[in-house]
């Protein structure tokens, strides 16, 4: 007679137990004994939240695109742990503001001519819906770098230009990501006329800063805040904050005054914290704020600025307060631009502190907007080579050396400790034949510490892996699966009906 073994009974009990077999197998029926396990219960709660999540199919009156420049999945993971540890809570299970959004897709970020994109074509993908070449902004993939004629004839229309044409309020500055909302340029470095070749100027091509002030669609931009002041001031002008610095412009124009002339009493220009604080959103329709001659300070270094710089969260809040007055709605880009620079410098501390600053900006967005009518999309434009590796114990400082679960430093084959965070290449690369230093926790956790890198380079490079698109609000459920980076434009355009409404005018 066939007598089922325990293994056979288990198999039968979870497939088809009938008749005498059921009686034999009854005692071996699997029990879900882990129901009260905290990890099990947490996942069950998350499942119920997902099941109860309704799809919002309202028209998105407002669209906010938040871009962490260089913010790939590894940076998000490291920042999640870092932010939690900074607050004294469990970093590993911590949740950043956008990680609580209900929908997530993965974006393929390659450009039309490169496996690994730079910030210009990735921004073009998100703002226009097409991929283009590295270093181009607002031009299609058939354009050539540094070709002024192509700058005139191979332009693509941005969602921001379309929104301005509808009378919506628009916000964005001259660097690659924000510049891609309004600029059409044959080289992303042409931020002022001083950086353009003579033949391009002679052919009548305009620089990025000039295109910002002279945006021809609708009534132009409503809010533009960030750094890059030197690109708006003539080379004869002394910078208002740094007496040893001058403007960059060779055409003699002061574009800050051109901005004020264009918008009159409803326009404003500020360059320091106190002026920013005095801006009344109810009385200003067009705000230009330039807080540094070049890039703004890293968030960690902002407190050392004598003239003062508002935080990204403060600028985001002010922008929303100004834009929200428009009954037609608004389109806003918020960029955490210096996340990218921290990684290029091989300095993970500033990468992560600026990502935390972006997290505060997203919290401000969620607090101020009505998600029934506002689509919020948080993403990166490309990744970096930042990695998390090793077997550090739970709760180990994310920027320290790796300590194992036994409480002892984890060692490389050379007998020396290693850090959890490192880069594949960059300034922290060990010169051949030079011994790897024996690091301490204090050294590795210091704000100015340069993380170890495999390949020595003056500047760390971008990474090419996919990155996250986190979304909440109207039609956010369209962000699912693995998509092309330019898909982001199409969802924002569909959710807001901007293109549809423009075609009906």
N, C-alpha and C positions, 0 to 999 in steps of 0.2 A: 504493500500500500504506500502511496506517495505521502510523505510526511513533510510539510513545509518547514524549512529552517527559519530562524529569526529573520535572516536577510530576506528570505522569500516572503515572509509575512509582512514585513515592512513595505516591500514593493507592492504586494497585493493590496495592502490596506490603503495605499494612496492612489491605487488605480481602480480596481474593480473587485470588491469583496462581496460575494453573494453566497447564499446557502451555507453549507457546512464550512466553507473557507472563511466566511465572515466570523463564525463562531471561534474558529481556531485563531484568527488574527486579532480579535477584539482587544486582547490584553496588550498588543503591541502598537496600538493606535498612537500616532505622534501627538504630543501635547505641546502647545505653544507656551512654554514655561517662562519665556523672557518678556511677557506682556508688561511687567512692571519695571523692566530695565529702563533707566532714564534715556538712553540713546534710542531705544525702541519707541518710547512714548513721544519723544521729540519728533521722530520721523513720522509717526502717525498723525501728530498735530499738523505737521507740514502738509501731509497728504490731504487732510480734511480742508485745509486752507485752499489748496489747489483745486479741489473738487467744488468748493463754494465760490471760486473766483468767477464773477460774471464778466462777459466780454463787453467792453465799452465801444459802441459803434457810433458815438456822437461825432459830429464834425469837430476837429481840433481847431478851436478858435485861435489858440496860441500853441506855438511849438518852441521848445527849448532843447537845443542840442548842447550837451556838455561833453567836452573832449579833454581827456587826460593825455597830453602829448607824451607819447612813449609808454603808455600805460597798458602793458600786456597782462596776461593772466598771472604771471609770476610776480609782477609788481603789485597787483591787486592782492594776491595772497600774502605777500610780505607786509604790505600796508595794513591789511586786516589784523594781522598778529601784532604789528607795531602799535597801531592805534589802541588796541585793547590793552596791551602791556603798559602803554603810557597812562592809561586811565586806571591801572591797577586791577583789571579784570582779566579773565582767561582770553588770551589773544587768539588761540587756535579756533575757538568756537564763536569768536566775535563776528559781528555782521556790520559791514559798511553800509552807508545809506542806500546806495544803488543795488546792493546785493539783496535787499528786501523787496526789490521790484518783482512783479510776478512773471515777467517774460525775459528770456535771454536767448540770443542767437550768437553764433560764432562767425566772424567776418574774415574772409580771405583778402589780404591787404596788398598783394603784389600790384605793381603798377604796369602800365602798358609796355614798358621796356626793361623792367627790372624785377628779379625775384623778391628783392627787399626794397620797399618803397622809402622815399623820404616824405617829409610832412606836406609838401606841396601837392603832389598828385593824390595823396590819400585824402586831403581836404577837398580837392576838386571832386573826387568821387562822391563824397558825402554831400557837397553843396550843389552839384550839377547833375549827378546821376550817370556820369561816364568816367572811364579810366583814362589817364593821360600819362605823359612821360615824366620821369623824375625832373624836378626843378622848374616845371611849368605850372602856371596858375591861370585858371580861367580860359585855357585853350584846349582844343581837342588833341587826340593822339597823333594827328598828321602834322602838327606844328613842329618846328625845329627850335632848339635852344638858341637864344640870342638873336632870333630873326624878327626884326621889327615889323616887317610886312605881314608875317604870320600873326603877330600880335594884333594887327588890325583886322585880319580877314578870317581867322580861325578861332574866333571866340565862341564860348558856350555860355548859356544864360544860367545864372545862379538862382536858387530859390529865394534868396534875399532880394535880388533885383525884381523878381516876379512879385514878391510881397509888397515891395515899395511901390510898384506900379498899381497895386490895388488900394493903396492908401494905408496899408498896415504899417506899424512901427517896426523898425529894424535896428538891430544892434550888433556891434562887433568891435584890428589895428594893423600894422603893416607886415607883421611876421606871417609865415606861411599859412597857418591854419585860419586865423581870422581874416587874413588878406584874401583868401579864396572865396569869401562871401561877396566880394565886390570888385576885385582886381582882375584884369586880364593882362598878363605880363609874360614876356618870353624868357625871363629869368627871375626866379624868386628873390635874388639878391638885389634887384633894382628897387630898393626901398625908397631911395631918393634919387634925384637927378645926378648927384655926385657919384653914384655907383653905376651909371649907365655909360656905354660907349658913345663917343661923339657922333658916330653915324646913326645910331638909334635916335638920339636927340634931334639931329638934323632932319630925320625922316618924320618927326612929329610924334614919336611915341612918348607916353607919359609914364612917370614913375608911380609906385604904389601909393605913397602918401598923397600925392596930388589926386590920384583916382579916388581916394577915400573922400577928400574934401569936395571933389567935383562930381561925385556920383550923380549920374543924369536921370536915373529912374525915380519916379515919384518926387518926393522932396528929400531924397538922399537918406543917409543914415540918421537915426535918432540918438544913438548912444555908441560911443567908441571910447573905451577906457583901457589903459595899459601902459606900456613903455614905448620907447622909440621917439622921444621928443626931438632929438637932433635931426630927424628926417623931415620935420616940419618947420625948422628954423633956418634962416639964411646963415651962411658961414661968417657973416659980419656980426651976428648977434651972439652975445654972451649968454650962456645957459643961466636961467634964473636961480638954479640951485648950486651949481658948481662954477665958480668964477674962472677957473682955468680951462673950462670947456666951451666950445663954440658949436653953432649949428652946422649941419652938413650941406645945406642946399647951396648950389652954385648959381641958381637962377635969380637970387636976390629976393625971393618971395618968402613971406612969413605966412605959412598956411594956417597957423592958429588965428591970425587976424582975418584971413580969408574965410575961415569957418564962421567967425563972429559976424563978418559983413554979410555973409549969405543968410544967416538965420536971425539977425537982428536981436530984438529984446527977448525972443524966445530961445536964443542960443546962449551957451556958456562954455568957457574954457577954464580949466583948473589944472594945477600942477603939483599940489601938495595936500596933505591930510586936512588941514584946517579949512582950506577952500572947499574941498570935497564935502566936509561935514556941513558946511553952510548951504550947500545946494538944496533947494526946496523942490522936490519932484513935482509939486503942483504948479510950479511956475516956469519950468524948463522943459522944452520939447526936444532940444538938440544939445547933447552934452558931449564935449570932447575933453578927455582927461588924460594927460600924459605925465606920468609920475617919475620917469627917469629918461636920461638921454638915450640909453639903449634899453636892455631888458630890465624889468623890475627886479628887485632883490628876491632871493629865495625867502620863503616864509620864515625860516629860522633866523635870517639876518635882517628882517624888516624892522625890528625894534631899534636897530642901530642907525637907521636913516634919520638924519637931523630934521629934514623937512617933513618926514612922515609919509607913509604909504598905507592906503587902506588895504585890508585883507581881501582875498578873492571873494569871501562870503559877503563882505561889506559892499563891494562893487556889484556883486550879483543882486543883492537886495535893492540897492539904489536903482540899478537898471530896470528891474521889474516894476518898481514903484513909478518910474517915469513911463515905461511902455504900457503898463496896464491901464493907463488913462484913455487909451485909444479904443473906442468901441468896435473898431474893425479887427482888433486883435494884434498880435505881434509875433515876431520871429527873433529869437535870441540865441546867440552862440556864447558859451562860457568856456574858456580854455584854461586849464592848468598847464601853462606852457613850460614851467621850469622843472616839472617832473622829468622831462626829457633831458634837460641840461645837467641835472644831478647825475643821471646815468652816464651821459657822455663824459662827465668828469670822473667817473668811477667812484662816486661818493654816494653810497646808498642811503646814508642818513638824510641828506637833502632830497633825494628822490622820494623817500617815504614821508618826510615831513611835509613836502609839497603835495603829496597824494592825500595826506590827512587834511590839508587845507582845502583841497578839492572836495573832500567828504563834507566839510563844514559848509561849503558853498551849495552842495546838493541838499543838505538839510535845510538851508535857507530857501531854496527853490520849493521844496515840498511844503514848507510851512506857509509860504506866501501864495501859492497858486491853487486854483480849483482844478483838481484832477479829472473832474467830469468834462472839462473843456480844454485841458492843457495836456498835450503829449510831451513827455519828458524822456529824452534818450541820452543815456550816458555810455560813452565808449572811449576807445583810444583811437589813434590814427595809425600807429604801428607799435611794435614791441621793442624791447631791448634785450641784451644778452644776460640780464640779471637772472641768476639761478638760486634755488634753495636746495641744498644737498646735505647728505650725511644722515646721522641717526641721533640727533639731539633729543634730549628728554622733553616731555611736555612742559611748557612754561619757560623753557630756556630763552634768554634774551635773543630776539631774532637777529640783532646786529652784533652779537657777541661771538666768542668761540663756541664750538659745539661741545656740550657736556652730555655724556651718555646717561642712561637711566640708572647707572650705578654711581652717579655723582662724580665721575672722573672725566677729565678732558679726553675727547676722542682724538686720535693721532693719525697722521699720515704715515706712509712707509718710511719717511725720514725721521720719525719719532717726535714730530712737532705738531702742535694743535692746528686745527683749521677752522675757518669761519663757516657759518651756515650759509651766509649770502656771499656770493662772488659773481664775477663777470667772465664771460667767455673770452673777452679781449678788453683792452683799455689801459689807462695809466698805471694800474696796479700790477701789470704784467711783470714777472721776474725776468730780469735780463739773463740770457744764457750764462751758465757757469756761476751765477750768483746764488748763494744759499737762501732758502726761504726763511724768513724771520720766525722766531719763536714768539708768537703773539700772546698777550694776556687779554682777559676779558675787558679790562679798562681800556686798553689800546683799541681793540676792535669796536668798542661801543662809542668811541669819541666822535663828536660831530664832524670833525675834519678828516677822519680816517678814510683812506682810499682802499676799497676792497681789493683783495687779490684777484688777478686776472690770468687766464691761460696764455694769451698772446699779448705781448707788450705793444701798445699803440698810444699815440698822443691823445687821441679821443676815442672813446668806446663807440661801437657802431650800433645801428639799429638791429633788431631781430626780425625774422621773417615769419614767425608762426602766427596762426590765427589769434584774434583777440575778441573780447566780449562786447556785445551790444545789449545793454540792460535797458528795459523800457517799461513805462507805466503811463496810463492815460488812454485817450481815444485811439483805437486801432493798434495798441501796443502788442496785441496778440499776433500781429503779423510778423513780429520778430521771433522766429523759431527756426531751428535747424542751422545748417551751415550755409551762409549766403556770401555773395560778393559784397565788397565794401560799398560799392556804388548803389546797392540795394537800399541803403539807409535813406538816400534822397527820395527814392520812389515811395517809400512808406510815409515819409513826412509830407510829401506832396499830395499823396492820396488822402491821408488823414485830414489834412487841412483844406483840401479841395482848392488849393491856390491855383494850380494850373487850369483846372476846370473853370473856375470863376473868371480867370483872366481871359480864357478863350471865348467866354460869353459876353465880354464887354463890347 
